[in-house]
Amino acid sequence: VSGPNIRKVTVLGAGLMGHGIAQVCAQTAGYDVTLLDVKQEFVDRGMSMIRDSLAKFVAKGGLEKGKADEILSRIHPTLDLRAAVEKSQLVIEAATEDPKLKLDLYRKVSEHLPPDAILASNTSSISITLLGSATKNPENVVGMHFFNPPQLMPLIEVIRGAKTSDATVEAVRVAAKQMGKETVLCKKDSPGFIVNRILLPALTEAALLVSEGVATPEDIDKAVTLGLSWPMGPLKLLDYVGLDTALGISEVFMQEFQDSKYRPSPLIRQMVRAGLLGRKSGKGFYEWGSPSSTKSSSGK
Ligand SMILES: NC(=O)c1ccc[n+]([C@@H]2O[C@H](COP(=O)([O-])OP(=O)(O)OC[C@H]3O[C@@H](n4cnc5c(N)ncnc54)[C@H](O)[C@@H]3O)[C@@H](O)[C@H]2O)c1
């Protein structure tokens, strides 16, 4: 990769993360964006989430209506993988968090991707090195881990796989800057990268405090918001993330690090069995009313 001049970007997956990433690419970086999913209804839903988000920016006075229309006109929905990737300088993959599904997708993308184009994954837990191994040019494969919602969260973790080149790392740091984001570099492809590696054990510990009867969920959250200045307490955050998602990440940590300090909390496991997943199921550590329809159950 010779520091490509990025103009055309393709985002694979038009879900919760993909639609937001596509919007940031068009809105802040000014890229020409193709947004791909596997069914027309999924790309339609992604485009409608982008329209809603742009309308919110306009309503809050952060964006002119004409500018919002112009941004929207730079985002092209499609189902055609070949056409989407063959002219792109950067492909950002935000498809479902399933290793087999992603590996199949990387093989297909690799057939049509220009040899100097970058393939970046937004995965939260799957090895970048493994994803790279499914492609012809693993030196061009890198992690670009956005936070939810991508339109507002200022950070991207950049993850170097075992074969990722310096030029690829540098190119995605430049792209992130064009998207208005700050970056940090994970020099190794390690589970949970930086943020989730620190967060998950803290969430598990909070659940242990509940199951040991040390304090109520309300007091644990009050302690952490007031004592550590977290914007949200760990148990409320667990309800937002989804207890099933949190359990999934803990299990990846246990398997990859083989260290009992990452053992999932038995209480979280039991709550997942009971369908108490947090906000999306209507109840977790707190009551949320009717299940939220917008939050999918895939990875954080
Ligand atoms: N949800 C979060 O807070 C969060 C945060 C950071 C990273 N991530 C990561 O982002 C990725 C997407 O997560 P999400 O929450 O947006 O999930 P999501 O379920 O909302 O969206 C995934 C989309 O990918 C589509 N898809 C499935 N197979 C595909 C294929 N072969 N080609 C193109 N699209 C395909 C699905 O139809 C769906 O629309 C995952 O890797 C996840 O780990 C999620």
The ligand as a MOL file (V3000), in Angstrom:
LIG
                    3D

  0  0  0     0  0            999 V3000
M  V30 BEGIN CTAB
M  V30 COUNTS 44 48 0 0 0
M  V30 BEGIN ATOM
M  V30 1 N -22.9020 -2.8030 18.5010 0
M  V30 2 C -21.8190 -2.1920 18.9720 0
M  V30 3 O -21.8740 -1.4330 19.9590 0
M  V30 4 C -20.4660 -2.4020 18.2920 0
M  V30 5 C -19.3910 -1.5530 18.6280 0
M  V30 6 C -18.1630 -1.7230 17.9770 0
M  V30 7 C -18.0190 -2.7390 17.0260 0
M  V30 8 N -19.0570 -3.5700 16.7330 0 CHG=1
M  V30 9 C -18.8520 -4.5850 15.6860 0
M  V30 10 O -19.4530 -4.1150 14.4820 0
M  V30 11 C -19.8850 -5.2200 13.6940 0
M  V30 12 C -21.3510 -5.0380 13.3570 0
M  V30 13 O -22.0970 -4.9670 14.5520 0
M  V30 14 P -23.5460 -4.2760 14.6070 0
M  V30 15 O -23.8220 -4.0370 16.0410 0
M  V30 16 O -23.6130 -3.1620 13.6220 0 CHG=-1
M  V30 17 O -24.4630 -5.4970 14.0880 0
M  V30 18 P -25.8500 -5.4420 13.2970 0
M  V30 19 O -26.4600 -6.7810 13.4620 0
M  V30 20 O -26.6400 -4.2450 13.6700 0
M  V30 21 O -25.4070 -5.2540 11.7570 0
M  V30 22 C -24.7150 -6.2220 11.0350 0
M  V30 23 C -25.1610 -6.1450 9.5840 0
M  V30 24 O -24.3070 -6.9460 8.7830 0
M  V30 25 C -25.0960 -7.5110 7.7670 0
M  V30 26 N -24.4170 -8.6340 7.1400 0
M  V30 27 C -24.4260 -9.9510 7.4830 0
M  V30 28 N -23.6890 -10.6530 6.6250 0
M  V30 29 C -23.2000 -9.7950 5.6980 0
M  V30 30 C -22.3940 -9.9380 4.5320 0
M  V30 31 N -21.9400 -11.1240 4.1490 0
M  V30 32 N -22.1130 -8.8230 3.8240 0
M  V30 33 C -22.5830 -7.6220 4.2080 0
M  V30 34 N -23.3510 -7.4250 5.2940 0
M  V30 35 C -23.6720 -8.4960 6.0180 0
M  V30 36 C -26.3820 -7.8780 8.4810 0
M  V30 37 O -27.4370 -8.1090 7.5510 0
M  V30 38 C -26.5970 -6.6510 9.3630 0
M  V30 39 O -27.3570 -5.6580 8.7050 0
M  V30 40 C -19.5630 -6.4800 14.5130 0
M  V30 41 O -18.3290 -6.9880 14.0810 0
M  V30 42 C -19.4720 -5.9430 15.9310 0
M  V30 43 O -18.6360 -6.7350 16.7510 0
M  V30 44 C -20.2880 -3.4020 17.3200 0
M  V30 END ATOM
M  V30 BEGIN BOND
M  V30 1 1 1 2
M  V30 2 2 2 3
M  V30 3 1 2 4
M  V30 4 1 4 5
M  V30 5 2 4 44
M  V30 6 2 5 6
M  V30 7 1 6 7
M  V30 8 2 7 8
M  V30 9 1 8 9
M  V30 10 1 8 44
M  V30 11 1 9 10
M  V30 12 1 9 42
M  V30 13 1 10 11
M  V30 14 1 11 12
M  V30 15 1 11 40
M  V30 16 1 12 13
M  V30 17 1 13 14
M  V30 18 2 14 15
M  V30 19 1 14 16
M  V30 20 1 14 17
M  V30 21 1 17 18
M  V30 22 2 18 19
M  V30 23 1 18 20
M  V30 24 1 18 21
M  V30 25 1 21 22
M  V30 26 1 22 23
M  V30 27 1 23 24
M  V30 28 1 23 38
M  V30 29 1 24 25
M  V30 30 1 25 26
M  V30 31 1 25 36
M  V30 32 1 26 27
M  V30 33 1 26 35
M  V30 34 2 27 28
M  V30 35 1 28 29
M  V30 36 1 29 30
M  V30 37 2 29 35
M  V30 38 1 30 31
M  V30 39 2 30 32
M  V30 40 1 32 33
M  V30 41 2 33 34
M  V30 42 1 34 35
M  V30 43 1 36 37
M  V30 44 1 36 38
M  V30 45 1 38 39
M  V30 46 1 40 41
M  V30 47 1 40 42
M  V30 48 1 42 43
M  V30 END BOND
M  V30 END CTAB
M  END
